[in-house]
Amino acid sequence: MSRCCRAALAFVAGATAAAAADKPHIVLVLVDDWGWNNAGYHRPNDPEVVTPNIDGLVKEGIELDRHYTYHYCSPSRSTLQSGRMSVHVAYGFDDPLLKGSDPDGGFSGIPRNMTGLAAKMKSAGYRTHMTGKWDAGMATWDHTPMGRGYETFFGYYHHAEDYWSQRLSDSDFKPDICGNIIDLWNTTGPAYGKNGTAYVEEMFTENTMGILDRHDPAEPLFL
């Protein structure tokens, strides 16, 4: 079955009228492997798929349903984070640590000399944070979310991981020189003591809610 990525944009009003009128808070949600029939508003009155919050966003906002995207995660994510077509940033399901001869574009992921979306938002005065799956490069610091303009990042770098142990999904079969790889990071380094303590989506939700709770609403947020 083909794989797809869909993005939903939710624009949240600012705490003050001035902030809301000037620069709205922006929450960007990118979902892996979400098919057309996984959205409740495409299957009204079907009890198998019920997505009231997503349905509400579509009803109150704008649905963009005519666009081009790649059929799996890394190229789509790299395109979204760079604003460039996937053929120029990442077009394969390659090892994100693969090293080539070109110091800028010789690695899998967004080439180091390209500007990221969060860097643009940060230059416009936004506070920038990210939770979840990256999959747009990790060979150098420049390839990571922090190298692309995010102030904080809690999540994983690779294509997929076990939701309970946070190991790479195929690490039992391809152990690295240090043993099976755990892929869970907190901004500047491994998220020590976190892996295996909870279902990963629960940890992501907790981290995201913490960002919102701590954020000064007078400053525009890109999350």
C-alpha positions in Angstrom: 0.0 0.0 0.0 1.4 3.4 -0.9 2.4 5.7 1.9 1.5 9.4 2.2 2.1 12.3 4.4 -0.5 15.0 5.0 0.0 18.3 6.9 -2.6 20.2 8.9 -2.0 23.8 9.8 -3.7 25.2 12.9 -3.4 28.9 13.5 -4.0 29.7 17.1 -5.0 33.2 18.2 -2.5 35.2 20.4 -3.2 36.1 24.0 -3.4 39.8 23.1 -5.2 41.5 20.2 -1.9 43.1 19.1 0.0 39.8 19.0 -2.9 38.1 17.2 -3.2 40.8 14.6 0.6 41.0 14.0 2.0 37.5 14.1 -0.4 34.6 14.9 0.9 31.5 16.7 1.4 28.6 14.3 1.1 24.9 15.1 2.1 22.7 12.2 1.2 19.0 12.4 2.7 16.5 9.9 1.3 13.0 10.0 3.0 10.0 8.5 1.0 7.3 6.6 -2.3 9.0 6.9 -4.5 7.8 4.0 -7.4 9.6 2.5 -9.9 7.3 4.3 -8.2 7.9 7.6 -9.9 11.3 7.9 -13.5 11.3 9.3 -14.6 14.2 7.1 -14.0 11.9 4.1 -16.2 9.2 5.6 -19.1 11.0 7.2 -21.3 8.9 9.5 -18.8 6.0 9.4 -18.2 4.7 13.0 -14.9 3.1 11.9 -13.1 6.4 11.6 -14.1 9.3 13.9 -11.8 12.4 13.9 -13.9 15.3 15.3 -11.0 17.6 16.1 -9.6 17.3 12.6 -13.0 17.6 11.1 -13.5 20.8 13.0 -10.3 22.3 11.7 -11.3 21.6 8.2 -14.8 23.0 8.7 -13.5 26.2 10.3 -10.4 26.6 8.0 -9.3 25.7 4.5 -8.6 22.2 3.1 -6.0 22.0 0.5 -6.6 18.7 -1.4 -4.8 19.3 -4.7 -1.1 19.2 -4.3 2.0 17.2 -5.1 3.9 15.3 -2.4 6.2 12.3 -2.1 4.8 8.9 -1.2 6.9 8.4 1.9 8.3 10.3 4.8 11.9 11.5 4.4 11.5 13.3 1.1 8.2 14.9 2.2 9.6 16.0 5.5 12.8 17.5 3.8 10.6 19.3 1.3 8.4 20.8 4.0 11.4 21.9 6.2 13.3 23.4 3.2 10.6 24.7 0.9 12.3 22.8 -2.0 11.3 19.9 -4.2 12.4 16.6 -2.8 14.7 15.8 -5.7 16.9 18.7 -4.5 16.9 17.7 -0.8 16.2 14.0 -0.2 14.7 11.6 -2.7 15.4 8.2 -1.2 14.8 6.1 2.0 18.6 6.3 2.7 20.6 5.9 5.9 20.6 9.5 7.4 24.3 9.1 8.4 25.5 8.2 4.8 28.5 10.4 4.0 29.5 11.5 0.6 32.3 13.6 -0.9 30.3 16.9 -1.0 30.5 18.6 2.5 27.2 20.3 1.9 25.0 18.0 -0.1 26.9 14.7 0.3 24.8 13.5 3.2 21.2 12.1 3.2 18.8 14.9 4.2 18.6 18.6 3.5 22.0 19.9 2.3 23.7 22.0 4.9 23.8 25.2 2.8 20.0 25.4 2.5 18.0 27.5 4.9 15.3 25.7 7.0 11.7 26.7 7.7 12.3 27.2 11.4 15.3 29.5 10.7 13.1 31.7 8.6 10.4 31.8 11.3 13.1 32.6 14.0 14.4 35.5 12.0 10.9 36.8 11.8 10.7 36.9 15.6 9.1 33.5 16.3 10.1 31.1 19.1 10.6 27.8 17.5 10.1 24.3 19.0 9.6 20.8 17.6 8.4 17.5 19.0 8.3 14.1 17.2 9.9 12.6 14.2 12.6 14.5 12.2 13.9 12.3 9.4 15.5 15.2 7.5 19.2 14.5 8.2 21.4 14.0 11.3 25.0 13.5 10.0 26.1 16.8 11.4 24.7 19.4 13.8 23.7 21.5 10.8 21.4 18.7 9.7 19.6 18.4 13.0 16.5 20.5 14.0 18.7 22.8 16.1 20.9 23.4 13.0 17.8 24.3 11.1 16.5 26.9 13.5 14.6 25.1 16.2 15.4 26.2 19.8 14.3 22.8 21.3 13.7 19.3 19.9 12.3 16.2 21.6 12.0 13.2 19.4 13.8 10.9 17.1 16.0 11.3 13.9 15.4 8.1 11.9 12.6 6.8 9.7 10.9 4.8 12.4 11.3 3.4 16.0 9.6 1.1 18.4 6.9 3.1 20.2 7.6 1.4 23.5 11.4 1.0 23.7 12.4 3.9 21.3 14.8 1.5 19.6 15.2 1.8 15.8 12.6 -0.5 14.3 15.2 -2.8 12.7 18.0 -2.5 15.3 17.4 -6.1 16.4 18.6 -7.2 13.0 21.2 -4.5 12.3 23.0 -3.8 15.6 25.6 -1.0 15.5 29.0 -1.1 17.0 27.6 0.0 20.3 24.7 -2.4 20.3 21.0 -1.8 19.5 20.4 1.8 18.8 18.0 3.9 20.9 16.8 6.9 19.0 15.3 9.5 21.4 16.8 12.9 21.8 16.3 16.1 23.8 17.7 19.1 22.0 21.5 18.8 22.6 21.9 15.1 23.3 20.2 11.8 24.2 17.1 11.9 26.3 18.7 10.0 29.1 16.3 8.0 31.3 13.3 8.6 29.1 13.4 5.6 26.7 11.3 2.7 27.6 9.4 4.7 30.3 6.2 5.3 28.3 4.5 5.0 25.0 6.3 7.5 22.8 3.2 9.4 21.7 2.4 10.1 25.4 5.9 11.5 25.8 5.5 13.7 22.8 2.1 15.0 24.0 3.6 15.8 27.4 6.5 17.6 25.8 4.3 19.6 23.5 1.9 20.6 26.3 4.9 21.7 28.4 6.1 24.0 25.6 2.6 25.6 25.4 2.4 25.9 29.2 5.8 27.6 29.5 5.5 29.8 26.4 5.0 33.6 26.8 1.9 34.3 24.7 3.1 37.8 24.0 5.7 36.2 21.7 4.7 34.5 18.4 5.1 30.7 18.6 6.0 28.3 15.8 5.6 24.7 17.0 
